[in-house]
Amino acid sequence: TSDSPVAVETLDDVPEHVLRGLPEDVRLFPSAVDKSRLGVWATKSILKGKKFGPFVGDKKKRSQV
């Protein structure tokens, strides 16, 4: 175990284009899985097959995220 503090991700860490690109019923709140990170939360049910976009930003490999 480490005694060093864990950095907590905040909305200030999220690029503006990401915030602008969020669908209207999706928000960023503290993750239910990792309290030091932000998670993506729906404010109402999203129908199966619903598509979002267009997305902007850099494409990343799975190993980079």
PyMOL Python script that loads the backbone (N, CA, C, O; Angstrom):
from pymol import cmd

cmd.read_pdbstr("""\
ATOM      1  N   THR A   1       0.835  -1.193   0.000  1.00  0.00           N
ATOM      2  CA  THR A   1       0.000   0.000   0.000  1.00  0.00           C
ATOM      3  C   THR A   1       0.868   1.240   0.000  1.00  0.00           C
ATOM      4  O   THR A   1       2.021   1.202   0.430  1.00  0.00           O
ATOM      5  N   SER A   2       0.321   2.323  -0.476  1.00  0.00           N
ATOM      6  CA  SER A   2       1.065   3.575  -0.563  1.00  0.00           C
ATOM      7  C   SER A   2       0.342   4.641   0.240  1.00  0.00           C
ATOM      8  O   SER A   2      -0.888   4.675   0.289  1.00  0.00           O
ATOM      9  N   ASP A   3       1.124   5.515   0.870  1.00  0.00           N
ATOM     10  CA  ASP A   3       0.534   6.609   1.639  1.00  0.00           C
ATOM     11  C   ASP A   3       0.358   7.860   0.806  1.00  0.00           C
ATOM     12  O   ASP A   3      -0.159   8.862   1.299  1.00  0.00           O
ATOM     13  N   SER A   4       0.785   7.821  -0.462  1.00  0.00           N
ATOM     14  CA  SER A   4       0.671   9.012  -1.300  1.00  0.00           C
ATOM     15  C   SER A   4      -0.787   9.240  -1.679  1.00  0.00           C
ATOM     16  O   SER A   4      -1.519   8.283  -1.934  1.00  0.00           O
ATOM     17  N   PRO A   5      -1.217  10.515  -1.718  1.00  0.00           N
ATOM     18  CA  PRO A   5      -2.610  10.797  -2.069  1.00  0.00           C
ATOM     19  C   PRO A   5      -2.912  10.426  -3.517  1.00  0.00           C
ATOM     20  O   PRO A   5      -2.050  10.525  -4.390  1.00  0.00           O
ATOM     21  N   VAL A   6      -4.127  10.007  -3.753  1.00  0.00           N
ATOM     22  CA  VAL A   6      -4.571   9.637  -5.094  1.00  0.00           C
ATOM     23  C   VAL A   6      -5.185  10.869  -5.743  1.00  0.00           C
ATOM     24  O   VAL A   6      -6.064  11.509  -5.166  1.00  0.00           O
ATOM     25  N   ALA A   7      -4.718  11.199  -6.951  1.00  0.00           N
ATOM     26  CA  ALA A   7      -5.285  12.338  -7.682  1.00  0.00           C
ATOM     27  C   ALA A   7      -6.707  11.983  -8.113  1.00  0.00           C
ATOM     28  O   ALA A   7      -6.962  10.891  -8.622  1.00  0.00           O
ATOM     29  N   VAL A   8      -7.615  12.911  -7.903  1.00  0.00           N
ATOM     30  CA  VAL A   8      -9.010  12.694  -8.278  1.00  0.00           C
ATOM     31  C   VAL A   8      -9.299  13.492  -9.540  1.00  0.00           C
ATOM     32  O   VAL A   8      -9.052  14.697  -9.600  1.00  0.00           O
ATOM     33  N   GLU A   9      -9.824  12.806 -10.544  1.00  0.00           N
ATOM     34  CA  GLU A   9     -10.175  13.438 -11.817  1.00  0.00           C
ATOM     35  C   GLU A   9     -11.399  14.339 -11.594  1.00  0.00           C
ATOM     36  O   GLU A   9     -12.351  13.945 -10.921  1.00  0.00           O
ATOM     37  N   THR A  10     -11.363  15.549 -12.165  1.00  0.00           N
ATOM     38  CA  THR A  10     -12.481  16.479 -12.039  1.00  0.00           C
ATOM     39  C   THR A  10     -12.919  16.934 -13.426  1.00  0.00           C
ATOM     40  O   THR A  10     -12.257  16.641 -14.421  1.00  0.00           O
ATOM     41  N   LEU A  11     -14.034  17.649 -13.487  1.00  0.00           N
ATOM     42  CA  LEU A  11     -14.507  18.181 -14.762  1.00  0.00           C
ATOM     43  C   LEU A  11     -13.493  19.142 -15.370  1.00  0.00           C
ATOM     44  O   LEU A  11     -13.461  19.313 -16.589  1.00  0.00           O
ATOM     45  N   ASP A  12     -12.663  19.773 -14.538  1.00  0.00           N
ATOM     46  CA  ASP A  12     -11.616  20.665 -15.059  1.00  0.00           C
ATOM     47  C   ASP A  12     -10.585  19.903 -15.883  1.00  0.00           C
ATOM     48  O   ASP A  12      -9.886  20.499 -16.702  1.00  0.00           O
ATOM     49  N   ASP A  13     -10.483  18.583 -15.673  1.00  0.00           N
ATOM     50  CA  ASP A  13      -9.525  17.747 -16.406  1.00  0.00           C
ATOM     51  C   ASP A  13     -10.063  17.301 -17.769  1.00  0.00           C
ATOM     52  O   ASP A  13      -9.311  16.771 -18.586  1.00  0.00           O
ATOM     53  N   VAL A  14     -11.341  17.510 -18.015  1.00  0.00           N
ATOM     54  CA  VAL A  14     -11.981  17.035 -19.241  1.00  0.00           C
ATOM     55  C   VAL A  14     -11.885  18.115 -20.320  1.00  0.00           C
ATOM     56  O   VAL A  14     -12.291  19.253 -20.085  1.00  0.00           O
ATOM     57  N   PRO A  15     -11.356  17.778 -21.496  1.00  0.00           N
ATOM     58  CA  PRO A  15     -11.267  18.762 -22.577  1.00  0.00           C
ATOM     59  C   PRO A  15     -12.645  19.328 -22.937  1.00  0.00           C
ATOM     60  O   PRO A  15     -13.644  18.610 -22.908  1.00  0.00           O
ATOM     61  N   GLU A  16     -12.687  20.600 -23.269  1.00  0.00           N
ATOM     62  CA  GLU A  16     -13.938  21.289 -23.588  1.00  0.00           C
ATOM     63  C   GLU A  16     -14.709  20.588 -24.709  1.00  0.00           C
ATOM     64  O   GLU A  16     -15.936  20.503 -24.654  1.00  0.00           O
ATOM     65  N   HIS A  17     -13.997  20.083 -25.728  1.00  0.00           N
ATOM     66  CA  HIS A  17     -14.706  19.437 -26.841  1.00  0.00           C
ATOM     67  C   HIS A  17     -15.435  18.175 -26.395  1.00  0.00           C
ATOM     68  O   HIS A  17     -16.443  17.799 -26.994  1.00  0.00           O
ATOM     69  N   VAL A  18     -14.942  17.523 -25.360  1.00  0.00           N
ATOM     70  CA  VAL A  18     -15.610  16.338 -24.842  1.00  0.00           C
ATOM     71  C   VAL A  18     -16.921  16.749 -24.161  1.00  0.00           C
ATOM     72  O   VAL A  18     -17.963  16.132 -24.384  1.00  0.00           O
ATOM     73  N   LEU A  19     -16.859  17.777 -23.346  1.00  0.00           N
ATOM     74  CA  LEU A  19     -18.068  18.248 -22.667  1.00  0.00           C
ATOM     75  C   LEU A  19     -19.113  18.730 -23.669  1.00  0.00           C
ATOM     76  O   LEU A  19     -20.303  18.464 -23.500  1.00  0.00           O
ATOM     77  N   ARG A  20     -18.678  19.433 -24.702  1.00  0.00           N
ATOM     78  CA  ARG A  20     -19.612  19.919 -25.732  1.00  0.00           C
ATOM     79  C   ARG A  20     -20.238  18.773 -26.509  1.00  0.00           C
ATOM     80  O   ARG A  20     -21.369  18.891 -26.980  1.00  0.00           O
ATOM     81  N   GLY A  21     -19.523  17.670 -26.649  1.00  0.00           N
ATOM     82  CA  GLY A  21     -19.995  16.553 -27.463  1.00  0.00           C
ATOM     83  C   GLY A  21     -20.881  15.562 -26.733  1.00  0.00           C
ATOM     84  O   GLY A  21     -21.386  14.622 -27.346  1.00  0.00           O
ATOM     85  N   LEU A  22     -21.083  15.754 -25.422  1.00  0.00           N
ATOM     86  CA  LEU A  22     -21.927  14.816 -24.684  1.00  0.00           C
ATOM     87  C   LEU A  22     -23.389  14.949 -25.113  1.00  0.00           C
ATOM     88  O   LEU A  22     -23.897  16.063 -25.238  1.00  0.00           O
ATOM     89  N   PRO A  23     -24.056  13.839 -25.337  1.00  0.00           N
ATOM     90  CA  PRO A  23     -25.495  13.900 -25.622  1.00  0.00           C
ATOM     91  C   PRO A  23     -26.223  14.566 -24.451  1.00  0.00           C
ATOM     92  O   PRO A  23     -25.722  14.570 -23.326  1.00  0.00           O
ATOM     93  N   GLU A  24     -27.379  15.118 -24.713  1.00  0.00           N
ATOM     94  CA  GLU A  24     -28.077  15.913 -23.699  1.00  0.00           C
ATOM     95  C   GLU A  24     -28.461  15.112 -22.447  1.00  0.00           C
ATOM     96  O   GLU A  24     -28.578  15.697 -21.370  1.00  0.00           O
ATOM     97  N   ASP A  25     -28.656  13.817 -22.556  1.00  0.00           N
ATOM     98  CA  ASP A  25     -29.055  13.011 -21.405  1.00  0.00           C
ATOM     99  C   ASP A  25     -27.901  12.236 -20.781  1.00  0.00           C
ATOM    100  O   ASP A  25     -28.125  11.273 -20.047  1.00  0.00           O
ATOM    101  N   VAL A  26     -26.670  12.646 -21.067  1.00  0.00           N
ATOM    102  CA  VAL A  26     -25.485  11.983 -20.531  1.00  0.00           C
ATOM    103  C   VAL A  26     -24.663  13.008 -19.764  1.00  0.00           C
ATOM    104  O   VAL A  26     -24.461  14.130 -20.229  1.00  0.00           O
ATOM    105  N   ARG A  27     -24.193  12.613 -18.587  1.00  0.00           N
ATOM    106  CA  ARG A  27     -23.406  13.507 -17.737  1.00  0.00           C
ATOM    107  C   ARG A  27     -22.162  12.786 -17.236  1.00  0.00           C
ATOM    108  O   ARG A  27     -22.099  11.557 -17.240  1.00  0.00           O
ATOM    109  N   LEU A  28     -21.190  13.551 -16.812  1.00  0.00           N
ATOM    110  CA  LEU A  28     -19.990  13.013 -16.174  1.00  0.00           C
ATOM    111  C   LEU A  28     -20.089  13.260 -14.674  1.00  0.00           C
ATOM    112  O   LEU A  28     -20.222  14.401 -14.230  1.00  0.00           O
ATOM    113  N   PHE A  29     -20.022  12.181 -13.898  1.00  0.00           N
ATOM    114  CA  PHE A  29     -20.053  12.235 -12.438  1.00  0.00           C
ATOM    115  C   PHE A  29     -18.989  11.266 -11.921  1.00  0.00           C
ATOM    116  O   PHE A  29     -18.451  10.483 -12.703  1.00  0.00           O
ATOM    117  N   PRO A  30     -18.674  11.299 -10.632  1.00  0.00           N
ATOM    118  CA  PRO A  30     -17.700  10.336 -10.106  1.00  0.00           C
ATOM    119  C   PRO A  30     -18.098   8.898 -10.458  1.00  0.00           C
ATOM    120  O   PRO A  30     -19.265   8.517 -10.366  1.00  0.00           O
ATOM    121  N   SER A  31     -17.112   8.126 -10.854  1.00  0.00           N
ATOM    122  CA  SER A  31     -17.330   6.746 -11.276  1.00  0.00           C
ATOM    123  C   SER A  31     -17.813   5.877 -10.123  1.00  0.00           C
ATOM    124  O   SER A  31     -17.394   6.061  -8.981  1.00  0.00           O
ATOM    125  N   ALA A  32     -18.682   4.945 -10.423  1.00  0.00           N
ATOM    126  CA  ALA A  32     -19.121   3.960  -9.434  1.00  0.00           C
ATOM    127  C   ALA A  32     -18.076   2.853  -9.273  1.00  0.00           C
ATOM    128  O   ALA A  32     -18.109   2.099  -8.300  1.00  0.00           O
ATOM    129  N   VAL A  33     -17.155   2.762 -10.225  1.00  0.00           N
ATOM    130  CA  VAL A  33     -16.139   1.708 -10.225  1.00  0.00           C
ATOM    131  C   VAL A  33     -14.846   2.191  -9.586  1.00  0.00           C
ATOM    132  O   VAL A  33     -14.235   1.467  -8.801  1.00  0.00           O
ATOM    133  N   ASP A  34     -14.423   3.405  -9.914  1.00  0.00           N
ATOM    134  CA  ASP A  34     -13.162   3.969  -9.424  1.00  0.00           C
ATOM    135  C   ASP A  34     -13.437   5.404  -8.983  1.00  0.00           C
ATOM    136  O   ASP A  34     -13.550   6.300  -9.820  1.00  0.00           O
ATOM    137  N   LYS A  35     -13.544   5.625  -7.690  1.00  0.00           N
ATOM    138  CA  LYS A  35     -13.935   6.926  -7.145  1.00  0.00           C
ATOM    139  C   LYS A  35     -12.965   8.053  -7.490  1.00  0.00           C
ATOM    140  O   LYS A  35     -13.304   9.224  -7.319  1.00  0.00           O
ATOM    141  N   SER A  36     -11.766   7.725  -7.970  1.00  0.00           N
ATOM    142  CA  SER A  36     -10.807   8.769  -8.343  1.00  0.00           C
ATOM    143  C   SER A  36     -10.994   9.223  -9.788  1.00  0.00           C
ATOM    144  O   SER A  36     -10.306  10.139 -10.239  1.00  0.00           O
ATOM    145  N   ARG A  37     -11.913   8.598 -10.516  1.00  0.00           N
ATOM    146  CA  ARG A  37     -12.142   8.906 -11.930  1.00  0.00           C
ATOM    147  C   ARG A  37     -13.571   9.371 -12.149  1.00  0.00           C
ATOM    148  O   ARG A  37     -14.438   9.189 -11.294  1.00  0.00           O
ATOM    149  N   LEU A  38     -13.802   9.974 -13.306  1.00  0.00           N
ATOM    150  CA  LEU A  38     -15.152  10.330 -13.708  1.00  0.00           C
ATOM    151  C   LEU A  38     -15.765   9.170 -14.474  1.00  0.00           C
ATOM    152  O   LEU A  38     -15.062   8.418 -15.149  1.00  0.00           O
ATOM    153  N   GLY A  39     -17.059   9.033 -14.367  1.00  0.00           N
ATOM    154  CA  GLY A  39     -17.788   8.017 -15.114  1.00  0.00           C
ATOM    155  C   GLY A  39     -18.863   8.680 -15.949  1.00  0.00           C
ATOM    156  O   GLY A  39     -19.218   9.836 -15.718  1.00  0.00           O
ATOM    157  N   VAL A  40     -19.374   7.955 -16.908  1.00  0.00           N
ATOM    158  CA  VAL A  40     -20.427   8.446 -17.783  1.00  0.00           C
ATOM    159  C   VAL A  40     -21.755   7.908 -17.256  1.00  0.00           C
ATOM    160  O   VAL A  40     -21.927   6.700 -17.091  1.00  0.00           O
ATOM    161  N   TRP A  41     -22.683   8.812 -16.997  1.00  0.00           N
ATOM    162  CA  TRP A  41     -23.978   8.457 -16.418  1.00  0.00           C
ATOM    163  C   TRP A  41     -25.099   8.984 -17.306  1.00  0.00           C
ATOM    164  O   TRP A  41     -25.008  10.086 -17.845  1.00  0.00           O
ATOM    165  N   ALA A  42     -26.139   8.201 -17.452  1.00  0.00           N
ATOM    166  CA  ALA A  42     -27.333   8.629 -18.192  1.00  0.00           C
ATOM    167  C   ALA A  42     -28.332   9.205 -17.194  1.00  0.00           C
ATOM    168  O   ALA A  42     -28.525   8.650 -16.112  1.00  0.00           O
ATOM    169  N   THR A  43     -28.967  10.323 -17.560  1.00  0.00           N
ATOM    170  CA  THR A  43     -29.955  10.937 -16.683  1.00  0.00           C
ATOM    171  C   THR A  43     -31.345  10.358 -16.916  1.00  0.00           C
ATOM    172  O   THR A  43     -32.263  10.621 -16.138  1.00  0.00           O
ATOM    173  N   LYS A  44     -31.508   9.577 -17.974  1.00  0.00           N
ATOM    174  CA  LYS A  44     -32.743   8.841 -18.217  1.00  0.00           C
ATOM    175  C   LYS A  44     -32.385   7.620 -19.052  1.00  0.00           C
ATOM    176  O   LYS A  44     -31.273   7.526 -19.572  1.00  0.00           O
ATOM    177  N   SER A  45     -33.310   6.697 -19.181  1.00  0.00           N
ATOM    178  CA  SER A  45     -33.048   5.469 -19.944  1.00  0.00           C
ATOM    179  C   SER A  45     -32.696   5.801 -21.389  1.00  0.00           C
ATOM    180  O   SER A  45     -33.263   6.710 -21.996  1.00  0.00           O
ATOM    181  N   ILE A  46     -31.748   5.040 -21.920  1.00  0.00           N
ATOM    182  CA  ILE A  46     -31.341   5.192 -23.311  1.00  0.00           C
ATOM    183  C   ILE A  46     -31.810   3.944 -24.056  1.00  0.00           C
ATOM    184  O   ILE A  46     -31.491   2.820 -23.668  1.00  0.00           O
ATOM    185  N   LEU A  47     -32.555   4.151 -25.108  1.00  0.00           N
ATOM    186  CA  LEU A  47     -33.085   3.028 -25.867  1.00  0.00           C
ATOM    187  C   LEU A  47     -31.968   2.219 -26.520  1.00  0.00           C
ATOM    188  O   LEU A  47     -30.975   2.782 -26.979  1.00  0.00           O
ATOM    189  N   LYS A  48     -32.131   0.923 -26.559  1.00  0.00           N
ATOM    190  CA  LYS A  48     -31.186   0.032 -27.222  1.00  0.00           C
ATOM    191  C   LYS A  48     -31.051   0.469 -28.685  1.00  0.00           C
ATOM    192  O   LYS A  48     -32.050   0.720 -29.359  1.00  0.00           O
ATOM    193  N   GLY A  49     -29.815   0.557 -29.164  1.00  0.00           N
ATOM    194  CA  GLY A  49     -29.561   0.941 -30.545  1.00  0.00           C
ATOM    195  C   GLY A  49     -29.404   2.432 -30.761  1.00  0.00           C
ATOM    196  O   GLY A  49     -29.093   2.860 -31.873  1.00  0.00           O
ATOM    197  N   LYS A  50     -29.615   3.249 -29.707  1.00  0.00           N
ATOM    198  CA  LYS A  50     -29.471   4.707 -29.818  1.00  0.00           C
ATOM    199  C   LYS A  50     -28.035   5.028 -30.227  1.00  0.00           C
ATOM    200  O   LYS A  50     -27.088   4.476 -29.667  1.00  0.00           O
ATOM    201  N   LYS A  51     -27.879   5.912 -31.196  1.00  0.00           N
ATOM    202  CA  LYS A  51     -26.551   6.304 -31.667  1.00  0.00           C
ATOM    203  C   LYS A  51     -26.278   7.742 -31.267  1.00  0.00           C
ATOM    204  O   LYS A  51     -27.170   8.590 -31.290  1.00  0.00           O
ATOM    205  N   PHE A  52     -25.022   8.004 -30.896  1.00  0.00           N
ATOM    206  CA  PHE A  52     -24.587   9.329 -30.493  1.00  0.00           C
ATOM    207  C   PHE A  52     -23.477   9.785 -31.427  1.00  0.00           C
ATOM    208  O   PHE A  52     -22.778   8.962 -32.018  1.00  0.00           O
ATOM    209  N   GLY A  53     -23.320  11.069 -31.556  1.00  0.00           N
ATOM    210  CA  GLY A  53     -22.213  11.585 -32.348  1.00  0.00           C
ATOM    211  C   GLY A  53     -22.655  12.812 -33.106  1.00  0.00           C
ATOM    212  O   GLY A  53     -23.793  13.249 -32.930  1.00  0.00           O
ATOM    213  N   PRO A  54     -21.832  13.377 -33.923  1.00  0.00           N
ATOM    214  CA  PRO A  54     -20.477  12.886 -34.197  1.00  0.00           C
ATOM    215  C   PRO A  54     -19.546  13.169 -33.022  1.00  0.00           C
ATOM    216  O   PRO A  54     -19.740  14.130 -32.278  1.00  0.00           O
ATOM    217  N   PHE A  55     -18.550  12.333 -32.869  1.00  0.00           N
ATOM    218  CA  PHE A  55     -17.566  12.511 -31.824  1.00  0.00           C
ATOM    219  C   PHE A  55     -16.360  13.249 -32.378  1.00  0.00           C
ATOM    220  O   PHE A  55     -16.015  13.106 -33.551  1.00  0.00           O
ATOM    221  N   VAL A  56     -15.730  14.027 -31.537  1.00  0.00           N
ATOM    222  CA  VAL A  56     -14.508  14.728 -31.927  1.00  0.00           C
ATOM    223  C   VAL A  56     -13.411  14.357 -30.940  1.00  0.00           C
ATOM    224  O   VAL A  56     -13.686  13.969 -29.805  1.00  0.00           O
ATOM    225  N   GLY A  57     -12.193  14.478 -31.377  1.00  0.00           N
ATOM    226  CA  GLY A  57     -11.062  14.161 -30.510  1.00  0.00           C
ATOM    227  C   GLY A  57     -10.115  13.208 -31.191  1.00  0.00           C
ATOM    228  O   GLY A  57     -10.223  12.946 -32.389  1.00  0.00           O
ATOM    229  N   ASP A  58      -9.194  12.700 -30.422  1.00  0.00           N
ATOM    230  CA  ASP A  58      -8.179  11.793 -30.936  1.00  0.00           C
ATOM    231  C   ASP A  58      -8.602  10.352 -30.711  1.00  0.00           C
ATOM    232  O   ASP A  58      -9.070   9.993 -29.630  1.00  0.00           O
ATOM    233  N   LYS A  59      -8.435   9.528 -31.739  1.00  0.00           N
ATOM    234  CA  LYS A  59      -8.722   8.110 -31.625  1.00  0.00           C
ATOM    235  C   LYS A  59      -7.588   7.459 -30.837  1.00  0.00           C
ATOM    236  O   LYS A  59      -6.416   7.703 -31.124  1.00  0.00           O
ATOM    237  N   LYS A  60      -7.925   6.637 -29.854  1.00  0.00           N
ATOM    238  CA  LYS A  60      -6.935   5.993 -29.000  1.00  0.00           C
ATOM    239  C   LYS A  60      -7.070   4.470 -29.086  1.00  0.00           C
ATOM    240  O   LYS A  60      -8.161   3.936 -29.283  1.00  0.00           O
ATOM    241  N   LYS A  61      -5.950   3.800 -28.934  1.00  0.00           N
ATOM    242  CA  LYS A  61      -5.973   2.346 -28.822  1.00  0.00           C
ATOM    243  C   LYS A  61      -6.430   1.988 -27.417  1.00  0.00           C
ATOM    244  O   LYS A  61      -6.281   2.776 -26.483  1.00  0.00           O
ATOM    245  N   ARG A  62      -6.980   0.807 -27.281  1.00  0.00           N
ATOM    246  CA  ARG A  62      -7.466   0.354 -25.978  1.00  0.00           C
ATOM    247  C   ARG A  62      -6.356   0.440 -24.913  1.00  0.00           C
ATOM    248  O   ARG A  62      -6.634   0.753 -23.756  1.00  0.00           O
ATOM    249  N   SER A  63      -5.132   0.168 -25.294  1.00  0.00           N
ATOM    250  CA  SER A  63      -4.019   0.191 -24.341  1.00  0.00           C
ATOM    251  C   SER A  63      -3.644   1.607 -23.900  1.00  0.00           C
ATOM    252  O   SER A  63      -2.876   1.774 -22.953  1.00  0.00           O
ATOM    253  N   GLN A  64      -4.177   2.630 -24.578  1.00  0.00           N
ATOM    254  CA  GLN A  64      -3.856   4.012 -24.240  1.00  0.00           C
ATOM    255  C   GLN A  64      -4.876   4.663 -23.313  1.00  0.00           C
ATOM    256  O   GLN A  64      -4.684   5.796 -22.871  1.00  0.00           O
ATOM    257  N   VAL A  65      -5.944   3.960 -23.023  1.00  0.00           N
ATOM    258  CA  VAL A  65      -6.991   4.566 -22.172  1.00  0.00           C
ATOM    259  C   VAL A  65      -7.132   3.843 -20.862  1.00  0.00           C
ATOM    260  O   VAL A  65      -7.962   4.221 -20.035  1.00  0.00           O
TER     261      VAL A  65
END
""", "prot")
cmd.dss("prot")
cmd.show_as("cartoon", "prot")
cmd.util.cbc("prot")
cmd.orient("prot")
